[in-house]
Amino acid sequence: MRGIILSRRAERDLRRIGRGAALDRLRAALTALAEESPPLDIKPLTGAEPWLCLRVGDYRVILRAIDRTEASDADSGWLVARVVHRRDLERAVGTVT
């Protein structure tokens, strides 16, 4: 099982979304990502390698894989940098690259 590491910015993004269906869907998608359950809608971000984009409804999760050399534990996983509304994706990509 791969772990999920949320950046401080991603934690703040999730708090700003607030309670409701959108947050529940995002949590379910992150849980599925940690459990490696297919199929997830993950695509590479154009011009921003190694970053990937997970589409969850109107929200986009900007993430990248981390390996054992980067992680503090023995398992590899995912680093979630941002969780943004789809209209803000282009601006958010500029903050993670």
C-alpha positions as CSV (number, residue, x, y, z in Angstrom):
1,M,0.0,0.0,0.0
2,R,1.3,3.4,-0.9
3,G,1.0,6.3,1.4
4,I,-0.4,9.7,0.8
5,I,1.5,12.8,2.0
6,L,-0.4,16.1,2.0
7,S,1.6,19.3,1.7
8,R,0.6,22.1,4.0
9,R,-0.9,23.9,1.0
10,A,-3.0,20.8,0.1
11,E,-4.3,20.5,3.7
12,R,-5.3,24.2,3.6
13,D,-7.0,23.6,0.2
14,L,-9.0,20.8,1.7
15,R,-10.1,22.9,4.7
16,R,-11.2,25.7,2.3
17,I,-13.5,23.3,0.4
18,G,-15.4,22.7,3.6
19,R,-17.9,20.0,4.5
20,G,-20.1,18.5,1.8
21,A,-20.2,16.1,-1.1
22,A,-17.1,17.6,-2.8
23,L,-14.9,16.9,0.2
24,D,-16.3,13.4,0.6
25,R,-15.5,12.6,-3.0
26,L,-12.0,14.0,-2.7
27,R,-11.4,11.9,0.5
28,A,-12.7,8.8,-1.3
29,A,-10.4,9.4,-4.3
30,L,-7.4,9.9,-2.1
31,T,-8.2,6.7,-0.2
32,A,-8.6,4.8,-3.5
33,L,-5.2,6.3,-4.6
34,A,-3.6,5.0,-1.4
35,E,-5.1,1.6,-1.9
36,E,-4.1,1.6,-5.6
37,S,-7.7,0.8,-6.7
38,P,-8.2,1.3,-10.4
39,P,-9.5,3.1,-12.4
40,L,-8.6,6.6,-11.4
41,D,-8.6,9.5,-13.8
42,I,-4.9,10.4,-13.5
43,K,-3.1,12.2,-16.3
44,P,0.3,13.9,-16.6
45,L,0.3,17.7,-16.4
46,T,1.5,19.1,-19.7
47,G,4.8,20.9,-19.3
48,A,5.1,20.1,-15.6
49,E,6.8,16.8,-15.3
50,P,6.8,14.8,-12.9
51,W,3.5,16.2,-11.7
52,L,0.2,14.4,-12.4
53,C,-3.4,15.5,-12.2
54,L,-6.2,13.5,-10.6
55,R,-9.6,14.6,-11.7
56,V,-12.4,14.4,-9.0
57,G,-15.6,16.1,-10.2
58,D,-14.9,19.9,-10.4
59,Y,-11.6,19.6,-8.4
60,R,-8.1,18.6,-9.5
61,V,-5.5,17.1,-7.2
62,I,-1.9,17.9,-8.2
63,L,0.4,15.1,-7.2
64,R,3.5,13.2,-7.9
65,A,4.9,9.8,-7.0
66,I,7.6,9.7,-4.3
67,D,10.0,6.9,-3.9
68,R,11.7,5.3,-1.0
69,T,14.7,7.7,-1.1
70,E,12.4,10.7,-0.6
71,A,10.0,9.2,1.9
72,S,10.8,9.0,5.6
73,D,9.2,5.6,5.9
74,A,10.1,2.4,4.0
75,D,7.1,2.6,1.6
76,S,6.8,4.7,-1.5
77,G,3.7,6.8,-2.0
78,W,2.2,10.0,-3.4
79,L,2.9,13.7,-2.6
80,V,-0.2,15.8,-2.9
81,A,0.8,19.4,-3.5
82,R,-2.5,21.1,-4.2
83,V,-6.3,20.5,-4.4
84,V,-7.9,23.2,-6.6
85,H,-11.0,23.9,-8.5
86,R,-10.6,23.1,-12.2
87,R,-10.8,26.8,-13.1
88,D,-7.7,27.5,-11.0
89,L,-5.6,24.6,-12.3
90,E,-3.4,26.6,-14.6
91,R,-2.5,29.1,-11.9
92,A,-1.9,26.4,-9.3
93,V,0.5,24.5,-11.6
94,G,2.7,27.6,-11.6
95,T,3.0,27.4,-7.8
96,V,4.2,23.7,-7.7
97,T,6.7,23.7,-10.6
